[in-house]
Amino acid sequence: MKELQLRDAKATLSAVMDLAVSGEPTVITRHGRKEAVLLSFEEWQRISRVPDFADLLRVFPGEPGDIPERSRKPARALRDAGL
């Protein structure tokens, strides 16, 4: 991953964007600290999409018996029993 100071990124923004679109993100630094990353919009969409729990359960590769049954006791009773 390429790293550029802010002033250099401003001066070469078009080239930095071309790199991002071609798949190479660039870290933008300010005063020596990493402040931002320029990446393609497509990559940003891919990594910002977080599946919800129901979607994860739908694609679970195991069998129904792989997930243990929930205890019928309330959590407080389990905690009090030291479980």
URMOCOR-V565203 format. One record per backbone hydrogen bond with DSSP energy under -0.5 kcal/mol. NH is the residue of the N-H (numbers start at 0). CO is the residue of the C=O. If there is no record, write none. Layout:
# URMOCOR-V565203
NH | CO
NH | CO
This chain:
# URMOCOR-V565203
1 | 24
3 | 26
5 | 28
8 | 4
9 | 5
10 | 6
11 | 7
12 | 9
15 | 11
16 | 12
17 | 13
18 | 14
19 | 15
20 | 16
21 | 17
22 | 19
23 | 18
24 | 22
25 | 37
26 | 1
27 | 35
28 | 3
28 | 26
29 | 32
32 | 29
34 | 27
35 | 27
37 | 25
38 | 36
39 | 19
43 | 39
44 | 40
45 | 41
46 | 42
47 | 43
48 | 44
49 | 47
50 | 48
55 | 51
56 | 52
57 | 53
58 | 54
59 | 56
65 | 62
66 | 63
67 | 65
77 | 73
78 | 74
79 | 75
80 | 76
81 | 78
82 | 77
